C-alpha cells in the first residue's frame, strides 16, 4: 500500500474537523473520488440488493484505504495520482481473480451472470473517474450519480424502500462520513455543481488547475466579443437562429443555438444567475415540444431548484406550471387501472389536475380536464375562469393577458363536442377576427373536419390547402396530419384499395398522444407508441374506440354474436351521455340499433333510432345519417317479412312496412353517395333488390364510387412540396 494511504497513524492535519461534520469544501474532489470508489466496491442489483461480486478481503482493503483518507490518518490529503496508484492495482488484481473464476465456470458449463462479467471487465476505476470529468456536462452527471448511489448504500435514499440491509451500516463511522458527503452534494446549486465539476477536473488533471472568478474574467479578455454590446448582439443572433431552426424542423441546430444563447461563459462574465432558471426552462420547453419528455422533466426540476435558491418567484411559477403539464401528460389518466369508468358531474379533483394561475393555464387545463373525464358542460367554467382572470375587477386593477383568439377557439371546440355547429361557427368567426396563425390553422382544421363529415371532401381539402403558405415546422406537422386524415377517411369510406396503398406509400408514419392535455406526436415506428399501465388515459377516445370495436365486430366475417356486443354498446352510451358528447351518443344509438337488429329485435331498434331521428336529420354527419337510415330500412324490411311477430304492438301492414323500408333505403343510398361510403351503398343496393322482390317499387341502381388514387397522388405531392418549402424557410 502506498505511503499516502499507509494505515500507520501519523500526525493529524492542521485543524482537522470532526468526523461527523460535513466535508470541507477544499476536500470535496477527494471526497467525491472516495464516494466513486465506494460505489464501485459495493455494487447493487437492479432490485437494490447488495451483490456479492468481489471477495470480502478485497472489499475490506478498499474500505481501509477509504477510511485512511476519511479519518485523516495522513498529514496531507492524497492526490489523484497517489489515490489511483493505491486503488487501481488492487482493483486490477481482483478483476483478474474474478475473470479466472468466470473462466472456470465456463469450462464447467455453468452459467455466469452478465452483471458479474461486466464488473470483472471494469478494472480501472479512477481512470474512468478522470475521463468522466473531461467534459463539464458529464462531470455534473457524475456528481448526481455519486450522490444518489452513495445514498442507496447507506440507506439515505427516501425514494427507495429497503428490503435488504444496506451494504454500509449508516451509523458506522464511514456511514456517518458519507452521510455528510450526501448532504453536502444535495445542497449544491446549479452554479456550485458546475464549479465543483471544474475543480474535480483540475484535481484529476483533466482540466484547468484552478478555478476562480478571476479566471472567468480572463475568458473575457480572450473573448472575440469583449464588449457587452457585442455579446448582446451575439445572443440576439443565436436566438434568431434558434427560432429559424425550430421553424424549419432542424432539431439539432435549434438545441445548439439555444445552448449558445445561454452560453455559460456569458453567465460567468455577467454574474447573471437569474438567467439560469430561464435557460433551463426554455431548454425544458424545447425538449417538451420535440418529444423528449424525460429530458424536459430533468431540466425543469433543475430550474425549480435554482429558482428557489435565487428567490425568483416569476421563474418558479413558470417552472411549476410546466412541471405540472409534464406530470399530467406522463402520469395522468381519466380512470386509473383500479377504477371502473364512471362520470361525475363535477370538475376533476385538484389532486389530479391543479388549478391554473393564468388564463393560458386555464385554457390548457381545459383540454386536460376533457381528456381526464370532466363532462363538457362542467368544463365551461374553465372558459369563464380564464375570462375572469383577464377582466379588471376595479378601475386600474392589474389583469392578466388573454389570447382572445385562443379563448374563442376553445369555446368553439366545446360547442362542437356538444353538437352545436351554429354556436361553434359563431365562436370560430370571433376567433378568426383576433387570431394568430396557430389559432387560424386550428379553426381551419375544425371546419375541414365538419366539411368531411358532410361528405364535402374536396371542399375540406381546398380549405386546408389555402392555409399551407407560411407554415413553420410544428404547424406543418399539424396541418399535414389533418390533410392525411381527410384523405385516409375518404379512401376508407370508399374502400378504395389502390388509394389506401398510395396513402401508405406517401405517409407511413402515424401520431399518438402520450397523455392528457398533450399534443399529438409523430410515431415513425409502431414500437414508439406509448404503452403504460395507467388505465384508461383518454375519456373521449375510450368511448369512441369502444363504439369502433362494436362496429368492427358487426362487420367481421363471421360477425361477433350481438349479445356479446350489447354490454359494450350500453356502457359507451352511458359514458357518452354523462360526458355530454351528444354526437358520440347518437353514434352509439346507431350501433345499438345494429346490435338489436342482430338479435332480431326490429321494432326495438327502430324505436331507438326514432328517438334521435330529428337530431340526426338536423346534424351535419351524413355518414351517421346514412347508417341510421340503413338500419331503419333493415328494421322495416324485417317487419314486412314477418320477422317481428310476437313483439309488442302487433304487425304493421306489409305494404306500409315495405314503403317505409324503401324510403329509408333510398335515403341511405342518397347520403351514402354524398360521403362515398361504399359499404353503405352496397348494403342499400342489396336491400333495394330484396325489397323489389318483396313487392316494393324498383329504384335506380346505385353506383359505388372509385378512382381516388389520382387525387391522393396530387394532394400528396402538394404536401411534400410544402414540406420542402418549410425546410427551406420559405426562401
Wavefront OBJ file of the C-alpha trace (Angstrom):
o trace
v 0.000 0.000 0.000
v 1.492 3.437 -0.921
v 2.789 5.801 1.663
v -0.103 8.212 1.351
v -2.527 5.500 2.353
v -0.451 3.778 4.982
v -2.578 2.629 7.933
v 0.108 3.829 10.372
v -1.208 6.725 12.464
v 0.658 9.931 11.684
v 0.468 13.495 12.900
v -3.009 14.869 12.219
v -3.580 17.524 9.614
v -3.825 21.094 10.719
v -7.171 21.828 12.431
v -8.916 18.595 11.431
v -12.718 18.761 11.531
v -14.788 16.246 13.424
v -15.698 13.059 11.597
v -19.385 13.898 11.975
v -19.108 17.295 10.282
v -19.698 17.921 6.614
v -16.591 17.513 4.430
v -14.783 20.801 3.937
v -15.082 22.410 0.537
v -11.349 22.043 -0.186
v -11.594 18.263 0.152
v -14.736 17.790 -1.954
v -12.882 16.444 -5.058
v -11.183 13.830 -2.878
v -14.453 13.068 -1.089
v -16.179 12.615 -4.423
v -13.474 10.209 -5.618
v -13.820 8.189 -2.399
v -17.578 8.031 -2.950
v -16.968 6.813 -6.511
v -14.676 4.054 -5.214
v -17.223 3.054 -2.549
v -19.983 2.727 -5.183
v -17.767 0.558 -7.377
v -16.641 -1.655 -4.475
v -20.220 -2.296 -3.289
v -22.349 -2.944 -6.410
v -26.109 -3.265 -6.114
v -28.513 -5.278 -8.227
v -31.404 -3.688 -10.122
v -33.637 -4.568 -7.146
v -31.370 -2.607 -4.776
v -29.898 -5.636 -3.017
v -26.175 -5.959 -2.307
v -24.434 -8.012 -4.996
v -21.792 -10.456 -3.749
v -19.322 -9.895 -6.600
v -15.940 -9.114 -5.039
v -14.159 -11.053 -2.308
v -14.506 -9.874 1.257
v -10.744 -9.379 1.566
v -10.745 -7.024 -1.389
v -13.702 -5.015 -0.078
v -12.025 -4.764 3.336
v -8.837 -3.424 1.724
v -10.818 -0.846 -0.237
v -12.688 0.288 2.880
v -9.373 0.539 4.746
v -7.993 2.780 2.018
v -11.128 4.936 2.130
v -11.014 5.147 5.933
v -7.391 6.274 5.796
v -8.440 9.429 3.989
v -11.851 9.786 5.611
v -10.363 9.921 9.099
v -7.265 11.917 8.034
v -4.629 9.424 9.090
v -2.070 11.111 6.812
v -0.627 14.565 7.306
v -1.703 15.741 3.849
v -4.603 14.644 1.683
v -3.944 12.169 -1.095
v -3.506 13.478 -4.598
v -5.326 11.925 -7.502
v -2.150 10.198 -8.639
v -1.392 8.654 -5.265
v -5.017 7.573 -4.798
v -5.068 5.942 -8.223
v -1.720 4.233 -7.558
v -3.195 2.726 -4.408
v -6.660 1.733 -5.659
v -6.272 0.656 -9.283
v -3.635 -2.093 -8.683
v -5.899 -3.691 -6.059
v -8.841 -3.468 -8.439
v -6.848 -4.917 -11.325
v -5.711 -7.874 -9.198
v -9.260 -8.549 -8.011
v -10.660 -8.335 -11.545
v -8.075 -10.873 -12.754
v -9.122 -13.220 -9.950
v -12.777 -12.686 -10.809
v -12.150 -13.291 -14.521
v -10.294 -16.513 -13.725
v -13.289 -17.665 -11.669
v -15.609 -16.837 -14.576
v -13.424 -18.827 -16.994
v -13.524 -21.870 -14.711
v -17.318 -21.685 -14.586
v -17.435 -21.505 -18.372
v -15.187 -24.575 -18.602
v -17.579 -26.473 -16.348
v -20.606 -25.372 -18.379
v -22.033 -23.343 -15.514
v -23.966 -20.122 -16.120
v -22.327 -16.752 -15.474
v -24.269 -13.603 -14.656
v -23.881 -10.766 -17.146
v -23.703 -8.433 -14.147
v -20.665 -10.248 -12.748
v -18.968 -10.432 -16.154
v -19.394 -6.694 -16.604
v -17.871 -5.946 -13.196
v -14.906 -8.157 -14.000
v -14.130 -6.069 -17.095
v -14.025 -2.760 -15.146
v -10.522 -2.751 -13.744
v -9.535 0.959 -13.909
v -11.936 2.712 -11.584
v -10.150 6.005 -11.044
v -9.046 6.226 -14.650
v -12.744 6.089 -15.593
v -13.439 8.705 -12.911
v -10.967 11.093 -14.526
v -12.392 10.513 -18.012
v -15.870 11.459 -16.824
v -14.633 14.915 -15.797
v -13.012 15.757 -19.110
v -16.361 17.330 -20.036
v -18.126 19.639 -17.585
v -21.553 18.284 -18.549
v -20.673 14.640 -17.868
v -18.923 15.735 -14.693
v -22.179 17.153 -13.375
v -23.820 13.815 -14.104
v -21.133 12.018 -12.054
v -21.820 14.314 -9.092
v -25.519 13.383 -9.207
v -24.603 9.702 -9.696
v -22.330 9.603 -6.650
v -24.891 11.416 -4.500
v -27.663 9.005 -5.477
v -25.646 5.781 -5.319
v -23.869 6.549 -2.035
v -27.250 7.365 -0.502
v -28.532 3.950 -1.621
v -25.590 2.214 0.071
v -26.159 3.837 3.446
v -29.968 3.794 3.407
v -30.331 7.568 2.837
v -32.473 7.365 -0.314
v -36.007 8.291 0.787
v -37.492 7.191 -2.541
v -36.344 3.573 -2.236
v -37.952 1.081 0.140
v -35.133 -1.022 1.579
v -35.928 -4.734 1.655
v -32.341 -5.764 2.497
v -29.748 -4.358 4.922
v -27.724 -1.529 3.396
v -24.202 -2.538 2.282
v -22.639 0.057 4.607
v -24.072 0.464 8.100
v -25.369 4.014 8.253
v -24.436 4.567 11.884
v -20.880 3.302 11.430
v -18.034 5.867 11.263
v -17.803 5.510 7.484
v -21.579 5.636 7.204
v -21.700 8.919 9.117
v -18.877 10.271 6.989
v -20.639 9.508 3.718
v -23.941 10.798 5.062
v -22.203 14.142 5.455
v -20.989 13.929 1.857
v -24.515 13.187 0.593
v -25.932 16.173 2.489
v -23.241 18.422 1.043
v -23.863 17.273 -2.532
v -27.613 17.653 -2.191
v -27.208 21.286 -1.209
v -25.238 22.169 -4.316
v -26.951 24.605 -6.661
v -26.556 24.691 -10.426
v -23.580 27.062 -10.400
v -21.953 25.283 -7.434
v -22.218 21.923 -9.193
v -20.563 23.406 -12.284
v -17.766 24.879 -10.164
v -17.228 21.571 -8.375
v -17.071 19.730 -11.707
v -14.285 22.051 -12.854
v -12.445 21.727 -9.545
v -12.557 17.935 -9.748
v -11.304 18.116 -13.342
v -8.381 20.260 -12.193
v -7.685 17.895 -9.265
v -7.647 14.914 -11.626
v -5.501 16.696 -14.168
v -8.303 16.631 -16.755
v -8.930 20.388 -16.823
v -7.682 23.791 -15.588
v -5.524 23.666 -12.478
v -7.619 26.251 -10.686
v -10.985 27.932 -10.954
v -11.968 31.374 -9.763
v -13.931 34.412 -10.812
v -10.654 35.993 -11.886
v -10.139 33.108 -14.282
v -13.608 33.769 -15.626
v -12.645 37.384 -16.301
v -9.578 36.095 -18.142
v -12.029 34.425 -20.506
v -13.492 37.812 -21.228
v -10.116 39.065 -22.425
v -9.828 36.178 -24.839
v -13.462 36.521 -25.946
v -13.731 37.658 -29.600
v -16.714 39.802 -28.494
v -15.283 41.630 -25.476
v -17.938 44.306 -25.029
v -21.394 43.893 -23.538
v -22.954 45.309 -26.682
v -21.154 42.790 -28.872
v -22.162 39.919 -26.576
v -25.759 41.156 -26.672
v -25.751 41.161 -30.470
v -24.350 37.630 -30.460
v -27.076 36.425 -28.116
v -29.762 38.047 -30.278
v -28.268 36.357 -33.331
v -28.293 32.992 -31.551
v -31.958 33.374 -30.609
v -32.881 34.328 -34.177
v -31.046 31.261 -35.460
v -32.817 29.168 -32.813
v -36.261 30.352 -33.943
v -35.312 29.780 -37.575
v -34.115 26.242 -36.808
v -37.370 25.488 -34.964
v -39.415 26.814 -37.886
v -37.551 24.622 -40.373
v -37.531 21.473 -38.217
v -33.769 21.472 -37.552
v -33.917 19.971 -34.054
v -30.149 19.617 -33.592
v -29.488 23.159 -34.773
v -32.282 24.501 -32.560
v -30.789 22.862 -29.473
v -27.267 24.067 -30.261
v -28.329 27.671 -30.815
v -30.459 27.645 -27.659
v -27.467 26.443 -25.631
v -25.301 29.071 -27.342
v -27.802 31.758 -26.360
v -27.382 30.762 -22.716
v -23.640 30.188 -23.028
v -22.105 29.569 -19.600
v -19.204 31.962 -20.334
v -21.629 34.854 -20.618
v -23.119 33.873 -17.272
v -19.685 33.816 -15.617
v -18.784 37.177 -17.084
v -22.001 38.946 -16.216
v -22.663 37.133 -12.893
v -26.302 36.916 -14.079
v -27.531 33.913 -12.131
v -31.173 34.911 -12.623
v -30.976 33.860 -16.249
v -30.100 30.261 -15.362
v -33.616 29.120 -14.437
v -34.949 30.757 -17.609
v -32.276 28.962 -19.615
v -33.293 25.604 -18.169
v -36.969 26.469 -18.569
v -36.506 27.206 -22.264
v -34.472 24.027 -22.654
v -37.280 22.058 -20.978
v -39.872 23.632 -23.271
v -37.711 22.731 -26.261
v -37.493 19.075 -25.193
v -41.235 19.025 -24.462
v -42.065 20.282 -27.954
v -39.733 17.799 -29.608
v -40.967 14.805 -27.598
v -38.094 14.431 -25.104
v -40.274 14.073 -22.025
v -37.593 12.685 -19.696
v -35.081 15.368 -20.674
v -37.766 18.019 -20.185
v -38.564 16.733 -16.690
v -34.895 16.748 -15.682
v -34.380 20.296 -16.975
v -37.482 21.718 -15.312
v -36.638 20.006 -11.996
v -33.240 21.688 -12.008
v -34.856 25.006 -12.996
v -37.187 24.760 -9.984
v -34.254 24.071 -7.712
v -32.336 27.121 -8.961
v -35.400 29.386 -8.951
v -35.973 28.618 -5.285
v -32.329 29.238 -4.481
v -32.412 32.576 -6.321
v -35.824 33.503 -4.838
v -37.153 34.158 -8.363
v -40.917 33.846 -7.870
v -41.836 34.529 -11.504
v -39.479 31.920 -12.908
v -40.523 29.448 -10.209
v -44.195 29.829 -11.125
v -43.478 29.213 -14.801
v -41.353 26.179 -13.941
v -44.054 24.719 -11.694
v -46.669 25.203 -14.411
v -44.533 23.357 -16.958
v -43.733 20.607 -14.464
v -47.450 20.155 -13.808
v -48.080 19.801 -17.544
v -45.336 17.232 -17.867
v -46.578 15.283 -14.858
v -50.172 15.338 -16.103
v -49.175 14.112 -19.554
v -46.898 11.339 -18.308
v -48.857 10.166 -15.249
v -52.452 11.396 -15.602
v -55.392 9.247 -16.686
v -59.140 9.557 -16.961
v -59.738 6.405 -14.947
v -56.771 4.658 -13.285
v -56.331 0.932 -13.696
v -58.078 0.159 -10.398
v -61.108 2.372 -11.168
v -64.186 1.492 -13.202
v -65.191 4.065 -15.853
v -67.771 6.397 -14.333
v -68.640 10.050 -14.857
v -69.235 12.550 -12.052
v -70.886 15.868 -12.827
v -68.128 17.842 -11.154
v -64.658 19.174 -12.024
v -61.593 16.962 -11.963
v -60.258 16.958 -8.363
v -57.320 19.214 -7.532
v -55.178 16.246 -6.569
v -55.348 15.090 -10.197
v -55.419 18.423 -12.059
v -54.278 21.627 -10.397
v -55.966 24.958 -10.999
v -54.156 27.362 -13.286
v -52.833 30.745 -12.241
v -53.014 32.448 -15.655
v -55.618 32.454 -18.444
v -53.241 30.372 -20.562
v -53.091 27.742 -17.808
v -56.889 27.629 -17.687
v -57.160 27.090 -21.449
v -54.562 24.311 -21.310
v -56.281 22.684 -18.324
v -59.495 22.627 -20.366
v -58.049 20.089 -22.804
v -56.511 18.052 -19.973
v -59.774 18.065 -17.997
v -61.765 16.806 -21.006
v -59.231 14.015 -21.501
v -59.500 13.092 -17.830
v -63.276 12.632 -17.922
v -64.667 16.029 -16.975
v -68.117 16.499 -18.584
v -68.275 19.131 -21.311
v -70.934 21.281 -19.568
v -68.822 21.327 -16.397
v -65.696 22.238 -18.389
v -67.299 25.516 -19.484
v -66.446 27.005 -16.082
v -62.754 26.860 -17.051
v -63.528 29.059 -20.047
v -65.116 31.709 -17.868
v -62.398 31.391 -15.210
v -59.862 32.349 -17.877
v -62.036 35.279 -18.909
v -62.412 36.370 -15.298
v -58.634 36.493 -14.800
v -58.364 38.864 -17.764
v -61.253 41.103 -16.664
v -60.426 44.022 -14.300
v -62.486 43.891 -11.120
v -61.943 47.576 -10.461
v -60.691 50.573 -12.446
v -56.929 50.395 -12.730
v -56.729 46.864 -11.366
v -53.988 44.667 -12.757
v -55.205 41.954 -15.136
v -53.504 39.040 -16.839
v -53.317 38.925 -20.654
v -55.728 36.661 -22.516
v -55.431 35.454 -26.097
v -58.959 36.215 -27.317
v -58.493 34.097 -30.418
v -57.471 31.047 -28.398
v -60.299 31.699 -25.920
v -62.956 31.728 -28.672
v -61.375 28.693 -30.365
v -61.523 26.734 -27.105
v -65.168 27.632 -26.625
v -65.914 26.671 -30.240
v -64.407 23.257 -29.539
v -66.706 22.774 -26.547
v -69.800 23.661 -28.554
v -68.672 21.296 -31.295
v -68.366 18.475 -28.746
v -71.907 19.225 -27.618
v -73.086 19.035 -31.233
v -73.994 22.714 -31.756
v -72.450 23.553 -35.116
v -74.015 27.023 -35.264
v -72.547 28.189 -31.947
v -69.210 26.634 -32.834
v -69.183 28.621 -36.093
v -70.000 31.856 -34.239
v -67.026 31.465 -31.923
v -64.766 30.381 -34.775
v -65.610 33.594 -36.614
v -64.809 35.555 -33.461
v -61.518 33.665 -33.109
v -60.502 34.464 -36.688
v -61.152 38.160 -36.062
v -58.412 38.221 -33.405
v -56.245 35.199 -34.092
v -52.643 34.379 -34.774
v -51.540 31.805 -37.335
v -51.790 28.869 -34.883
v -55.402 29.633 -33.931
v -56.337 30.272 -37.572
v -54.931 26.845 -38.506
v -56.823 25.220 -35.624
v -60.097 26.779 -36.800
v -59.426 25.711 -40.393
v -58.828 22.111 -39.306
v -62.051 22.063 -37.263
v -64.069 23.374 -40.197
v -62.418 20.922 -42.582
v -63.435 18.054 -40.291
v -67.067 19.182 -40.381
v -66.937 19.515 -44.165
v -65.581 15.968 -44.388
v -68.436 14.731 -42.169
v -70.863 16.268 -44.641
v -69.088 14.466 -47.476
v -67.569 17.619 -48.985
v -64.065 16.161 -49.093
v -62.930 18.375 -51.960
v -64.035 21.491 -50.079
v -62.293 20.271 -46.927
v -59.019 19.687 -48.801
v -59.318 23.058 -50.541
v -59.779 24.799 -47.197
v -56.714 23.090 -45.735
v -54.562 23.802 -48.783
v -55.340 27.515 -48.589
v -53.547 27.593 -45.192
v -50.362 25.931 -46.453
v -48.323 29.047 -47.155
v -46.001 30.404 -44.473
v -46.262 27.449 -42.076
v -43.412 26.730 -39.684
v -42.392 23.154 -38.975
v -44.650 22.433 -35.930
v -47.640 23.949 -37.743
v -46.752 21.989 -40.876
v -46.838 18.728 -38.925
v -50.288 19.595 -37.578
v -51.523 20.699 -40.996
v -50.177 17.636 -42.816
v -51.775 15.297 -40.255
v -55.142 16.933 -40.967
v -54.661 16.565 -44.750
v -53.638 12.910 -44.498
v -56.531 12.186 -42.111
v -59.013 13.659 -44.588
v -57.621 11.585 -47.461
v -57.486 8.469 -45.321
v -61.101 8.928 -44.228
v -62.256 9.354 -47.817
v -60.319 6.292 -49.036
v -61.574 4.150 -46.152
v -65.209 5.087 -46.774
v -64.864 4.415 -50.478
v -62.988 1.169 -49.727
v -60.567 2.048 -52.487
v -57.653 -0.336 -52.017
v -55.492 1.395 -54.603
v -55.893 4.776 -52.895
v -55.091 3.253 -49.498
v -51.897 1.672 -50.894
v -50.842 5.029 -52.349
v -51.514 6.670 -48.978
v -49.370 4.132 -47.156
v -46.566 4.795 -49.623
v -46.793 8.571 -49.230
v -47.351 8.730 -45.469
v -46.268 5.711 -43.466
v -45.969 7.242 -40.002
v -48.775 7.847 -37.558
v -49.251 10.009 -34.489
v -50.391 9.499 -30.923
v -50.916 11.491 -27.791
v -48.946 10.427 -24.735
v -51.261 11.746 -22.035
v -54.000 14.200 -21.004
v -53.548 17.706 -22.386
v -50.590 16.718 -24.556
v -50.301 17.412 -28.285
v -50.217 14.687 -30.947
v -46.697 13.437 -31.571
v -45.425 11.691 -34.680
v -44.637 7.981 -34.355
v -42.212 6.808 -37.017
v -42.158 3.256 -35.656
v -45.096 1.196 -34.319
v -42.985 0.300 -31.267
v -42.800 4.003 -30.371
v -46.479 4.076 -29.426
v -46.952 4.895 -25.733
v -47.523 1.780 -23.647
v -48.271 2.189 -19.996
v -50.416 0.725 -17.257
v -52.122 3.923 -16.178
v -55.539 2.550 -17.060
v -57.915 4.494 -19.316
v -55.963 7.611 -20.247
v -58.388 9.462 -22.545
v -62.081 9.500 -21.709
v -63.406 10.568 -25.116
v -61.119 8.210 -27.009
v -62.196 5.329 -24.788
v -65.840 5.846 -25.755
v -65.189 6.266 -29.491
v -62.803 3.291 -29.559
v -65.399 1.122 -27.822
v -68.007 2.004 -30.458
v -65.459 1.369 -33.201
v -64.864 -2.124 -31.801
v -68.605 -2.749 -31.803
v -68.814 -1.756 -35.486
v -65.820 -3.951 -36.322
v -67.460 -6.857 -34.523
v -70.674 -6.434 -36.514
v -68.765 -6.212 -39.825
v -66.474 -9.174 -39.061
v -66.742 -12.418 -41.004
v -68.303 -14.206 -39.220
v -69.819 -11.397 -37.152
v -69.427 -11.322 -33.384
v -72.561 -12.569 -31.598
v -74.628 -9.423 -30.932
v -75.379 -10.281 -27.304
v -71.626 -10.047 -26.608
v -71.533 -6.533 -28.082
v -74.626 -5.271 -26.281
v -72.877 -4.699 -22.951
v -70.089 -2.597 -24.526
v -72.617 -0.570 -26.503
v -74.764 0.259 -23.498
v -71.700 1.180 -21.413
v -70.479 3.521 -24.155
v -73.906 5.152 -24.388
v -73.950 5.783 -20.649
v -70.471 7.334 -20.676
v -71.200 9.475 -23.742
v -74.364 10.844 -22.137
v -72.554 11.551 -18.875
v -69.706 13.341 -20.629
v -72.092 15.424 -22.737
v -70.788 14.032 -26.051
v -74.118 14.066 -27.836
v -72.774 13.422 -31.369
v -70.973 10.375 -29.979
v -74.135 9.395 -28.108
v -76.126 9.411 -31.367
v -73.399 7.301 -32.961
v -73.818 4.869 -30.084
v -77.580 4.737 -30.647
v -76.987 3.713 -34.266
v -74.595 0.994 -33.082
v -77.205 -0.136 -30.558
v -79.782 -0.391 -33.331
v -77.439 -2.575 -35.400
v -76.867 -4.827 -32.382
v -80.614 -5.110 -31.737
v -81.199 -5.994 -35.374
v -78.707 -8.836 -34.961
v -80.796 -10.015 -32.009
v -83.966 -9.922 -34.161
v -85.466 -7.007 -32.207
v -86.509 -4.932 -35.209
v -89.178 -2.784 -33.566
v -86.909 -2.018 -30.615
v -84.114 -0.982 -32.993
v -86.450 1.316 -34.948
v -87.756 2.859 -31.712
v -84.225 3.670 -30.513
v -83.415 5.386 -33.809
v -86.728 7.217 -33.890
v -85.880 8.832 -30.524
v -82.825 10.590 -32.023
v -84.013 10.855 -35.641
v -84.688 14.588 -35.594
v -81.168 15.306 -34.279
v -79.666 13.019 -36.914
v -81.514 14.770 -39.745
v -80.617 18.230 -38.415
v -76.973 17.300 -37.894
v -74.108 17.567 -40.343
v -72.833 13.979 -40.160
v -74.012 12.475 -43.446
v -72.378 9.106 -42.794
v -74.120 8.698 -39.447
v -77.463 9.580 -41.006
v -76.818 7.087 -43.821
v -76.074 4.323 -41.329
v -79.156 5.186 -39.287
v -81.375 5.194 -42.388
v -79.939 1.857 -43.474
v -80.670 0.373 -40.033
v -84.270 1.626 -40.135
v -84.663 0.233 -43.643
v -83.486 -3.173 -42.427
v -85.829 -2.996 -39.447
v -88.900 -2.242 -41.577
v -87.888 -4.878 -44.135
v -87.805 -7.475 -41.351
v -91.158 -6.231 -40.099
v -92.598 -6.533 -43.610
v -91.175 -10.045 -43.915
v -92.891 -11.049 -40.673
v -89.669 -11.314 -38.679
v -91.128 -9.278 -35.807
v -94.117 -11.396 -34.998
v -94.728 -11.711 -31.318
v -93.246 -8.332 -30.469
v -95.356 -5.802 -28.628
v -97.559 -3.708 -30.952
v -98.585 -6.415 -33.439
v -97.801 -6.452 -37.190
v -97.839 -3.454 -39.499
v -99.425 -3.785 -42.877
v -96.948 -5.287 -45.309
v -97.450 -2.533 -47.864
v -96.828 0.286 -45.393
v -93.777 -1.505 -43.999
v -92.324 -2.007 -47.487
v -92.917 1.657 -48.327
v -91.121 2.839 -45.213
v -88.272 0.399 -45.798
v -87.901 1.670 -49.382
v -87.947 5.295 -48.192
v -85.164 4.721 -45.676
v -83.160 2.616 -48.143
v -83.302 5.453 -50.692
v -82.235 7.951 -48.016
v -79.322 5.700 -47.012
v -78.227 5.452 -50.653
v -78.504 9.240 -51.100
v -76.452 10.079 -48.024
v -74.025 7.254 -48.681
v -73.392 8.609 -52.173
v -72.616 12.049 -50.690
v -69.878 10.683 -48.423
v -68.814 7.973 -50.905
v -69.493 5.260 -48.325
v -69.078 2.083 -50.353
v -70.280 -0.300 -47.639
v -73.485 1.730 -47.090
v -74.152 1.865 -50.842
v -73.553 -1.862 -51.242
v -75.914 -2.729 -48.377
v -78.503 -0.265 -49.694
v -78.321 -1.811 -53.161
v -78.799 -5.333 -51.798
v -81.666 -4.181 -49.625
v -83.384 -2.470 -52.569
v -83.161 -5.670 -54.587
v -84.687 -7.602 -51.700
v -87.485 -5.059 -51.308
v -88.202 -5.190 -55.031
v -88.535 -8.968 -54.821
v -90.920 -8.484 -51.891
v -93.165 -6.216 -53.947
v -91.731 -2.719 -53.412
v -91.375 -0.283 -56.302
v -87.999 -0.592 -58.098
v -85.418 2.180 -57.755
v -82.397 3.368 -59.686
v -79.189 1.425 -59.381
v -76.563 2.735 -57.003
v -73.023 3.326 -58.233
v -70.103 2.724 -55.897
v -67.504 5.488 -56.331
v -63.870 4.633 -57.015
v -60.734 6.113 -58.526
v -59.400 8.222 -55.668
v -55.771 7.247 -56.168
v -55.061 10.078 -58.618
v -56.435 12.648 -56.176
v -54.352 11.166 -53.386
v -51.196 11.376 -55.505
v -51.783 15.006 -56.453
v -52.520 16.111 -52.905
v -49.570 14.067 -51.654
v -47.219 15.897 -53.998
v -48.558 19.223 -52.714
v -47.954 18.172 -49.109
v -44.403 17.130 -49.901
v -43.717 20.354 -51.781
v -44.961 22.378 -48.821
v -42.681 20.331 -46.578
v -39.676 21.201 -48.737
v -40.547 24.895 -48.608
v -40.917 24.708 -44.822
v -37.481 23.071 -44.511
v -36.017 25.855 -46.663
v -37.631 28.532 -44.514
v -39.876 29.672 -47.398
v -36.872 31.266 -49.066
l 1 2 3 4 5 6 7 8 9 10 11 12 13 14 15 16 17 18 19 20 21 22 23 24 25 26 27 28 29 30 31 32 33 34 35 36 37 38 39 40 41 42 43 44 45 46 47 48 49 50 51 52 53 54 55 56 57 58 59 60 61 62 63 64 65 66 67 68 69 70 71 72 73 74 75 76 77 78 79 80 81 82 83 84 85 86 87 88 89 90 91 92 93 94 95 96 97 98 99 100 101 102 103 104 105 106 107 108 109 110 111 112 113 114 115 116 117 118 119 120 121 122 123 124 125 126 127 128 129 130 131 132 133 134 135 136 137 138 139 140 141 142 143 144 145 146 147 148 149 150 151 152 153 154 155 156 157 158 159 160 161 162 163 164 165 166 167 168 169 170 171 172 173 174 175 176 177 178 179 180 181 182 183 184 185 186 187 188 189 190 191 192 193 194 195 196 197 198 199 200 201 202 203 204 205 206 207 208 209 210 211 212 213 214 215 216 217 218 219 220 221 222 223 224 225 226 227 228 229 230 231 232 233 234 235 236 237 238 239 240 241 242 243 244 245 246 247 248 249 250 251 252 253 254 255 256 257 258 259 260 261 262 263 264 265 266 267 268 269 270 271 272 273 274 275 276 277 278 279 280 281 282 283 284 285 286 287 288 289 290 291 292 293 294 295 296 297 298 299 300 301 302 303 304 305 306 307 308 309 310 311 312 313 314 315 316 317 318 319 320 321 322 323 324 325 326 327 328 329 330 331 332 333 334 335 336 337 338 339 340 341 342 343 344 345 346 347 348 349 350 351 352 353 354 355 356 357 358 359 360 361 362 363 364 365 366 367 368 369 370 371 372 373 374 375 376 377 378 379 380 381 382 383 384 385 386 387 388 389 390 391 392 393 394 395 396 397 398 399 400 401 402 403 404 405 406 407 408 409 410 411 412 413 414 415 416 417 418 419 420 421 422 423 424 425 426 427 428 429 430 431 432 433 434 435 436 437 438 439 440 441 442 443 444 445 446 447 448 449 450 451 452 453 454 455 456 457 458 459 460 461 462 463 464 465 466 467 468 469 470 471 472 473 474 475 476 477 478 479 480 481 482 483 484 485 486 487 488 489 490 491 492 493 494 495 496 497 498 499 500 501 502 503 504 505 506 507 508 509 510 511 512 513 514 515 516 517 518 519 520 521 522 523 524 525 526 527 528 529 530 531 532 533 534 535 536 537 538 539 540 541 542 543 544 545 546 547 548 549 550 551 552 553 554 555 556 557 558 559 560 561 562 563 564 565 566 567 568 569 570 571 572 573 574 575 576 577 578 579 580 581 582 583 584 585 586 587 588 589 590 591 592 593 594 595 596 597 598 599 600 601 602 603 604 605 606 607 608 609 610 611 612 613 614 615 616 617 618 619 620 621 622 623 624 625 626 627 628 629 630 631 632 633 634 635 636 637 638 639 640 641 642 643 644 645 646 647 648 649 650 651 652 653 654 655 656 657 658 659 660 661 662 663 664 665 666 667 668 669 670 671 672 673 674 675 676 677 678 679 680 681 682 683 684 685 686 687 688 689 690 691 692 693 694 695 696 697 698 699 700 701 702 703 704 705 706 707 708 709 710 711 712 713 714 715 716 717 718 719 720 721 722 723 724 725 726 727 728 729 730 731
